[in-house]
């Protein structure tokens, strides 16, 4: 029979260090960003019905027949499987990490559950021949899970570095407005994509569109303007308080770079007849913008200790 010290030593051997868990969280969040990019590739190359069965590409055969669209769709499924595995490791790692709160462990489990749920949602989307509302739901869920993954990274960093002093209410309120604005921004962006010239399939099956492209783009431009105004207010406060919160001005600077790149890409793609590869970059940067904003705003509510 094992002694108490032996049992304790065995339990500690199965535990993860906070530093190791943080690395897992960063890797899992990177995969969540990658799956948004590969999913957008499927849509923009017209490969959405390249594999019309699930989990196999065609009945009785899990692998695609030789063909461009089936290869693109199947590659996305491979990345999706790897992403599910990465978030599973995240969820299990959270349970075994010392010092991690119960809420964070639950949040890591939600990230895994949300990622896993994308598989049947994708199958349903294919079954209904890329119903545009299902496609929109697929993308929005992906972005929401990415945002939660970014929050897990922040919490993992808090365990490594410790928590900092709470920020004033006005800063947290500004962060709340900013995350609402970025949510509106990505939703209007998905609506613009859903109304655009890329229905997701090159096959003979007609794919419905959502609304008209020009009104959708106009709404998205307004969303960009609203986000930009709120961001400038938050960044202005960060600049005034840069001595107290130097991390916040660095975070805002990073967000400004991403936002400027996103706006530039959006303008170029609109003026160059919407090439699919440029839209792909636009969607990927939009996902990065959402993840970065989610982490930055969360830090307003759950600040970190200053680095040594």
Helices and strands as residue ranges (DSSP letters): H 4-14, H 18-44, H 68-95, H 102-127, H 132-161, H 169-195, H 213-240, H 246-271, H 276-301
